[in-house]
Amino acid sequence: MPMTIENRRPKRIVRILNRFNVGGPIWNVAYLTKYLPATYETLLVGGKATDTEADAQEILNLLNIEFQLIPSMSREINVFHDLRSLYKLWKMMRKFKPDLVHTHASKAGLLGRIAAIIAGVPVIVHTYHGHVFEGYFNHTKSSLIQQIERFLAKRTAAIVAISEIQKIALTEKFKICTPDKAHIIPLGFDLRPFYPNHDKRQQARKKYKLESGTIAVGIVGRLTTIKNHGLFLRAASLLGKKTPNKYVFFVVGDGDKKEELVNITRELEISESVHFTSWIYAMETFYPAMDLICLTSFNEGTPVSLIEAQAAGIPVISTQVGGVENTLVSGSTGLLLSSFDPAELAEKIEHLAEDEPYRMQMSKNAHTFAVERFSYQRLVAATEQLYERLLKNAL
């Protein structure tokens, strides 16, 4: 028998995230857990960050958010660990008796939705923070994943896409669900710490030893294949050869490709102009030092680095993949690449570096756009409206 909603108590939500690692999803689940009205009671559950990821449990602690950790829920496919995680999720649901289960990202979406179906939860919602339908696995495995996602989508009350482009991919390209089941709710953040400030910029430039005429270009994210950092480094090499000492490049993050990327800088003879910072937890102290932020990924959902950079008034340049197109306004807040050619990236960096008035106007546009589109208040309000509609229909 399905669980029924008791009107005399807060509506109970089990919110499940793959892993508590730094990135867009952690902020999404954190703000929804903390700022949904008191008519909701949320149990937040997630797995551990991997050794090469920045652990986000401290973010939850700073926001005074209680959570439950399932260490066996890892990024990699492991039948024993996955079955163990599935059992733990089912057991939590039977004890907590949620009215709604909301899963975020791939592994949580798989295990959390199966557990919710078995537990008889009335309403199931899933948010795609990107997808693994292409670019991650071979054709056979990608096809299998798509079939599983279609099966789960039929048993999911609502699918949340975080961008217009992502909704089109889910409903038209991969046909995971029907358009009426997909709802667009962009990510939301507290962007106030990133607001541009002259004093913060001076302090940050001084910290990173950047002279007034130096153009600082950064890239932020896990050092892994899908992020395609090699494109960034090869563009850096082209600019360094053309205009020595004008540019300094910063690679923020860590991951399994770090050693390989460091070796590439040596081969390209740009080690002196490229700085690997590892993870920076207070990114609001980093962005003010930058003039441009790049993203070179083969695939993305809604990249947090582009949102934060724009909120800080930093123009962005990105490959045109996934939900990136909905994360910036090309020509106004940043530029989109038409290829994965290092020469094109180098040309666009140089264009913005040389045209300071254009770059300054783009800076103002970027800040306004990011703050208006990606506030956490907007995220919470839209999600609450969706929940209310789904729960009302489930009564």
C-alpha positions in Angstrom: 0.0 0.0 0.0 1.3 3.5 -0.8 2.1 5.8 2.0 -0.5 8.5 2.6 0.1 12.2 3.5 -0.8 13.2 7.0 -2.0 16.8 6.9 -1.4 17.5 10.5 2.4 17.2 10.2 5.0 18.8 7.9 5.3 17.2 4.5 8.3 14.9 4.7 11.0 15.0 2.0 13.9 12.6 1.5 16.5 14.4 -0.6 19.3 12.3 -2.0 22.5 13.4 -3.6 25.2 11.2 -5.2 28.1 12.6 -3.2 28.7 15.5 -0.9 31.4 17.1 -3.1 31.8 20.8 -4.0 29.8 21.8 -7.1 26.4 22.9 -8.2 24.4 20.0 -6.9 25.6 20.5 -3.3 24.4 24.1 -3.2 21.1 23.1 -4.8 20.3 20.5 -2.1 21.7 22.7 0.7 19.5 25.7 -0.1 16.4 23.5 -0.7 16.9 21.7 2.6 17.5 24.9 4.5 15.1 27.4 3.0 11.9 25.4 2.1 9.1 26.6 4.4 8.5 25.1 7.8 5.6 23.1 6.3 8.4 20.7 5.0 10.7 18.4 6.9 13.7 17.3 5.0 16.0 14.3 5.5 19.2 15.0 3.4 21.2 11.9 2.4 24.3 11.5 0.3 27.5 9.7 -0.4 31.1 10.7 0.3 33.3 12.8 -2.0 36.1 10.9 -3.7 39.7 11.4 -2.8 40.2 13.8 -5.8 37.1 15.9 -5.0 36.6 18.7 -2.6 34.5 17.5 0.3 31.4 19.7 0.8 30.3 18.4 4.2 31.8 21.6 5.7 29.3 23.6 3.6 26.4 21.7 5.2 27.9 22.3 8.6 28.3 26.0 8.1 24.6 26.2 7.0 23.6 24.1 10.1 22.1 21.4 7.9 21.8 17.9 9.4 22.5 15.1 7.0 23.0 11.3 6.8 26.0 9.8 5.1 26.0 6.6 3.1 29.7 5.9 2.5 28.9 3.0 0.1 27.2 5.3 -2.4 30.2 6.0 -4.6 30.7 7.4 -8.0 31.8 4.2 -9.6 29.6 1.2 -10.4 30.0 -1.5 -7.8 27.3 -4.1 -7.4 28.0 -4.9 -3.8 28.2 -1.2 -2.7 25.2 -0.2 -4.8 23.0 -3.0 -3.4 24.1 -2.0 0.1 23.3 1.6 -0.6 19.9 0.7 -2.0 19.1 -1.3 1.1 20.1 1.6 3.4 18.0 4.1 1.4 15.0 1.8 1.5 15.4 1.3 5.2 15.6 5.0 5.8 12.4 5.6 3.8 10.5 2.9 5.7 11.5 4.6 8.9 11.0 8.3 7.9 7.9 7.7 5.8 8.4 10.5 3.3 5.6 12.0 1.2 8.1 12.8 -1.5 11.6 11.6 -2.5 13.7 14.0 -4.6 16.9 12.6 -6.1 19.7 14.6 -7.5 22.2 13.4 -10.2 22.8 10.0 -11.7 23.7 7.5 -9.0 21.3 9.0 -6.5 18.6 9.0 -9.2 19.1 5.3 -9.9 19.3 4.0 -6.3 17.0 6.6 -4.7 14.2 6.1 -7.2 14.3 2.3 -7.0 14.3 2.5 -3.2 11.3 4.9 -3.3 9.4 2.7 -5.7 9.9 -0.4 -3.4 9.0 1.7 -0.3 5.8 2.9 -1.9 6.6 6.6 -1.7 3.6 8.6 -3.2 5.7 11.2 -5.1 9.1 10.8 -6.7 11.1 13.7 -8.3 14.5 13.6 -10.0 16.8 16.4 -11.0 19.4 16.0 -13.7 22.5 18.0 -12.9 23.9 17.1 -16.3 23.7 13.5 -17.7 25.9 10.5 -18.6 24.1 9.7 -21.9 27.1 10.6 -24.0 30.8 11.4 -23.6 31.3 9.2 -20.5 30.8 5.5 -21.7 30.9 3.5 -24.9 27.8 3.2 -27.1 26.5 -0.1 -25.6 26.7 1.1 -22.0 25.3 4.6 -22.9 22.3 2.8 -24.6 21.7 0.7 -21.5 21.8 3.7 -19.2 19.2 5.5 -21.4 16.9 2.5 -21.3 17.2 2.4 -17.5 16.5 6.1 -17.3 13.4 5.8 -19.5 12.1 3.0 -17.3 12.6 5.1 -14.1 11.2 8.2 -15.7 7.8 6.5 -16.2 7.7 5.9 -12.5 8.8 9.4 -11.6 6.2 12.1 -11.0 8.4 15.0 -12.3 11.7 15.4 -14.0 13.6 18.6 -13.3 16.0 20.0 -15.9 18.3 22.8 -14.9 18.3 24.5 -18.3 16.2 24.8 -21.4 18.9 23.0 -23.4 18.9 20.1 -21.0 15.1 19.7 -21.2 15.4 19.5 -25.0 18.1 16.8 -24.6 16.0 14.8 -22.2 12.7 15.0 -24.1 13.7 15.2 -27.7 17.3 14.0 -28.2 17.4 11.1 -25.8 13.6 10.7 -25.2 14.0 10.0 -21.5 10.6 11.4 -20.7 7.7 13.3 -22.3 7.8 17.1 -22.3 4.8 17.4 -20.0 6.8 15.6 -17.2 9.9 17.8 -17.5 10.1 21.1 -15.6 12.9 23.7 -15.9 14.2 25.0 -12.6 17.7 26.6 -12.9 20.2 26.2 -10.1 20.2 28.8 -7.3 23.0 30.2 -5.2 23.7 32.9 -2.6 25.8 35.0 -4.9 26.3 38.0 -2.6 29.8 37.0 -1.6 30.8 37.2 -5.2 29.6 40.7 -5.9 32.4 42.8 -7.5 34.3 45.1 -5.3 37.4 47.3 -6.1 39.2 46.6 -2.8 38.6 42.9 -3.1 40.1 42.9 -6.6 43.2 44.8 -5.5 43.8 42.5 -2.6 43.3 39.4 -4.8 45.6 40.7 -7.5 48.2 41.4 -4.9 47.8 37.9 -3.4 48.5 36.3 -6.7 51.3 38.7 -7.6 49.5 40.1 -10.7 50.7 43.3 -12.2 48.3 45.9 -13.6 48.9 45.1 -17.2 48.7 41.3 -16.8 45.7 39.4 -18.0 44.7 36.6 -15.6 42.7 33.8 -17.1 41.3 30.9 -15.0 39.6 27.6 -15.3 37.8 25.9 -12.5 36.7 22.3 -12.1 37.8 18.7 -11.6 40.9 17.7 -13.4 39.3 14.9 -15.4 38.9 13.9 -19.0 35.4 15.3 -19.5 36.6 18.8 -18.5 39.1 18.8 -21.4 41.8 21.0 -19.7 44.2 20.2 -22.5 42.3 22.7 -24.7 42.8 25.4 -22.2 46.6 24.7 -21.9 47.1 24.6 -25.6 45.4 27.9 -26.0 47.6 29.3 -23.2 50.6 28.1 -25.2 49.5 29.9 -28.3 49.0 33.1 -26.4 52.3 32.8 -24.5 54.2 32.4 -27.8 52.5 35.4 -29.4 52.6 37.8 -26.4 55.1 36.6 -23.8 54.5 37.7 -20.2 51.1 39.3 -20.9 49.0 36.4 -19.7 49.0 34.3 -16.5 46.8 31.2 -16.3 45.2 29.5 -13.2 43.9 25.9 -13.1 41.7 25.6 -10.0 40.8 22.1 -8.9 42.2 18.6 -8.5 41.7 15.2 -10.0 43.1 12.1 -11.6 44.5 14.0 -14.6 46.6 16.5 -12.7 50.0 14.8 -13.3 49.2 14.5 -17.0 48.2 18.2 -17.2 51.3 19.3 -15.4 53.4 17.3 -17.9 51.5 19.0 -20.8 52.6 22.4 -19.4 56.2 21.2 -19.4 56.0 19.9 -22.9 54.4 23.1 -24.1 57.0 25.1 -22.1 54.4 27.2 -20.3 55.0 25.9 -16.7 56.1 29.4 -15.5 52.8 31.0 -16.7 50.4 28.3 -15.5 49.6 27.9 -11.8 47.8 24.8 -10.4 46.1 25.9 -7.2 44.3 22.7 -6.3 40.9 23.3 -4.7 40.1 26.8 -3.4 37.2 26.7 -0.9 36.7 30.5 -0.7 36.3 31.1 -4.4 34.9 34.6 -3.6 38.6 35.5 -2.8 39.8 34.1 -6.1 37.5 35.4 -8.8 38.3 39.1 -8.2 41.9 38.5 -9.3 40.8 37.2 -12.7 40.1 39.0 -15.9 38.5 36.0 -17.7 37.2 32.6 -16.8 37.2 29.7 -19.3 35.4 26.4 -19.5 36.5 23.8 -22.0 34.3 20.7 -21.2 33.1 18.1 -23.6 29.8 18.0 -21.6 28.2 20.0 -18.8 25.0 20.5 -17.0 24.9 24.0 -15.5 28.5 24.9 -14.7 28.8 26.7 -11.3 32.1 28.3 -12.2 30.5 30.3 -15.0 27.7 31.5 -12.7 30.0 32.5 -9.9 32.5 34.2 -12.3 29.7 36.2 -13.9 28.3 37.2 -10.5 31.8 38.5 -9.7 31.7 40.5 -12.9 34.2 38.3 -14.8 33.4 37.6 -18.5 33.5 34.0 -19.4 34.4 31.9 -22.5 33.1 28.4 -22.9 32.6 25.5 -25.2 29.0 25.2 -26.4 28.0 22.0 -24.6 25.1 20.9 -22.4 23.4 23.6 -20.5 26.2 26.2 -21.0 24.2 28.1 -23.6 21.6 28.9 -20.9 24.3 29.9 -18.4 25.6 32.9 -20.2 24.5 35.4 -22.9 26.9 35.1 -25.8 28.3 38.4 -26.9 26.9 40.1 -23.8 28.2 38.3 -20.7 30.7 36.0 -22.4 31.6 34.2 -25.5 30.8 30.7 -26.8 33.2 28.6 -28.8 32.1 27.0 -32.1 34.8 24.3 -31.9 37.3 22.6 -29.7 40.2 24.3 -31.5 42.8 25.9 -29.2 43.4 28.6 -31.8 39.7 29.7 -31.5 39.9 29.9 -27.7 43.2 31.8 -27.9 41.7 34.2 -30.4 38.6 34.9 -28.1 40.8 35.4 -25.0 43.0 37.8 -26.9 40.0 39.7 -28.3 38.6 40.3 -24.8 42.0 41.1 -23.4 42.7 43.7 -26.1 39.3 45.4 -26.1 39.1 46.7 -22.5 35.9 48.8 -23.0 34.0 45.7 -24.4 35.4 43.6 -21.5 34.3 46.1 -18.9 30.8 46.3 -20.3 30.6 42.6 -20.5 31.6 42.5 -16.8 28.6 44.7 -15.8 26.3 42.6 -18.0 27.6 39.4 -16.5 27.0 40.4 -12.9 23.4 41.6 -13.6 22.5 38.4 -15.6 23.9 36.0 -13.0 22.2 37.7 -10.0 18.8 37.9 -11.7 18.7 34.3 -13.1 20.5 32.2 -10.5 19.3 33.3 -7.0 18.5 30.6 -4.4 15.2 32.3 -3.6 14.1 31.7 -7.1 15.2 28.0 -6.9 13.3 27.5 -3.6 10.1 29.2 -4.8 9.9 27.2 -8.0 10.6 23.9 -6.3 8.0 24.5 -3.6 5.4 25.3 -6.3 6.2 22.0 -8.0 6.0 20.0 -4.8 2.7 21.5 -3.9 1.2 20.6 -7.2 2.5 17.1 -7.1 1.5 16.4 -3.5 -2.0 17.8 -4.1 -2.4 15.4 -7.0 -1.2 12.5 -4.9 -3.9 13.1 -2.2 
